[in-house]
Amino acid sequence: MGFSREYGLKITEGPTPADMAGVSTLPYPSGWSALAFSSELRPGVVLTRPLAGQDVVLYRLPRGPVRAVRPYCPHLGAHLGLARVDGDDLVCPFHFFAFGPDGTCVRTGYGTVPPRSRLEQLSVCEVNGAVFVWRHHDGRAPDWSIPEWHVIGHLPARHIAWELAGHVQEVIENSVDVGHFATLHGWKKAEVGGDVVYDEAAFHVSLRAHESAPLLGDFTVDVKVDGYGLGCLHADVHTPRVGLRMCTMVMPTAIGPRRMQFRQLNRLSFAEPAALPGPLARTVSRTASQLLNRLIFRASCEFTAADFPIWHTKEYRQPPRLAHGDGPIGPFRHWARRFYPTTSTGPTAPSHDSASSNGAT
């Protein structure tokens, strides 16, 4: 008798992804989470996206606003991800019950009096080229918002989305993890430009990176980061030596225990050379943006993706055993606690030793 074929399959090896390892994890955070890019939701389009272990159905009305609803029809439970948009109404695929923009059932598929039922709608914020949906662990209505940021350059934004294991806090926390910029991303040196400012649901930090490259020699990269909750941050990157300015939105979304979707959106522009006449300087700036847009976006994505294997397999450690040079991780974690249930045992305050060992305030 020969060996069973199943034992000839490839063995499992390498680090186990965080969502399969059963490692300790944080709960789902409350706040705004990006579920789509605006360009994905044309009028009449219906999308189903995961958020915190549940489906959310998104659709855009003909006049522009986006709606987000719980996925199951209150009639007999059909999934509304299979629905269609008819004028201002979302029509269930099962019995053609139609629901108006406010979620109220306005008609049935067979002309009878519609029941007094409505869809469970979720708060939506469409800003900066992305669609965010609000979720709070105790059902609280939105009490903070994501602001509209400046738009740079003349080209449309480029965007991309990935899915991987990991927790969203690890992504946002990276912005104050100064040490990893040198070890993982190859910056010669990175430093925080002053104290991190925490303002209720937001935080603000500036960084300066020191780099070198062929032809350019040594140069600096100035980064201003504005974070909102644990689901969105905006990085304004400026390289004075080449006149490059890039704005990057980073939007991690918790979709399941220890699993996330990760969205990134980039815009860029080049400064107009001061030595050239106005019209020519404008042409040079726009031409440089046009020629280098794809290349710079790819480089930005590769920079981001260097973190993926780490997030995909890491364990959240609390308290962390920090060292000088790590950056102000302890104070960040203390601020992040506000986005979790107060009864959770996950996001605890950092111990005195672990916070002070960083030397940051």
Disulfide bonds with the S-S distance in Angstrom:
none
